[in-house]
């Protein structure tokens, strides 16, 4: 089931570095192509509610993808009688991680 953690990691990386990727990425393109007069648009930094929504969406999308991956693996690997308990255990762990992450994000 460890492979199902990869989408969560990707979601968290995007959530943590989306501002850096967008804003520094613009600066890199401006410098790389020597675009005179072009300026970086700090639209994400200037709109914190939009940025928070994008970050939450990245985290939630990562968790949804992880649940799908864990479910598919559970159907293939676990015996028929243990599929439900394995899925419930993983689901409770992921719901707990998501709740804790969102709690910390919003300053609990």
N, C-alpha and C positions, 0 to 999 in steps of 0.2 A: 504493500500500500504506500510505500515511501514515494513512489513516482507521482502520487496525487498531490504531493506538497509543492511540486514545481510550479503549477499555475498560481499558487498562493504567493510564492516567492516573486514571480514575475509581476503579479498585481501589486505587491508591496514595493518593489523596485520602482515601478511606474508611479505609484502614489508618492513616494518620497522624492523622486528626482524629476517629476514632470516639469516643474518650473525651470530647473536647470537645463533640461533638454530643450525646451521651447525657446527660452530667452537666450541662453548661451549658444544654442544652435543657430539662431538668427545672426548673432554676432560672428560666428564662425563662417557662415555663408557670405556675409558682408565682407569680411576680411579675405576670404578665399578667392572670391570673384572680383575683389576690389570695386565694389559698388559704391561709387562716390555719391554722397548725399543721402544714402539710405540710413535709416535709423532703426534701432531695435524697438519693437513694440512690447512694452511690459504689461500687456493686457491681463495676464494671470495674476501678477503681483498687485495690480491695481484693483482687482475684484476678488477679495478673499472668499466671499460666499460661493462664487463660481469655482474657484480653486478647490475649496473644501468638497464641493459636490463631485468634481472630477476625481478627487482622491478617493472619496467613498465609493464611487462607481468602479474604480480600478480594483479596490480591495474586494468589493462584493462580486465583481465579475471573476476575479481570481478564485474566490471561494466556490462560486457556482461551477466553474470549470473543474475544480478539484473534486467536488462532489460527484460530478459526472464521471470523472476518471476513476474515482474510488468505487463507484457503483459498478462500472464495467468490469473492473478487476475482481471485485467481490463475486460477481456472477460466474467468472471463469475459474477462480482459484478456490473459493471456499466450498465445502460440501453443502448440499441442499439444506440441511438442518441448521447450519451455522451462518448462512448468508444474512439472515435478518439481524442477528445479534452483532455480527461484524459491521454491518452497515449502520446500525443504530449507534454503536460505539464510536465509529468514525464521524458520524453526523453530529453527535453530541460534542465531540472534541472540536470539530470545526465551528459549530455554533458558539461554543465557549470562546474560542480564539477570536472569532469575528466580533462578538460582543465586547470582549476585553479590548481589542484594537480600536473599535469605535468609541468606547468609553474613554480611552486614553487620547484619541484624536480630538474629541470634543471637550477635553479638559476636565473630565470627571471630577 
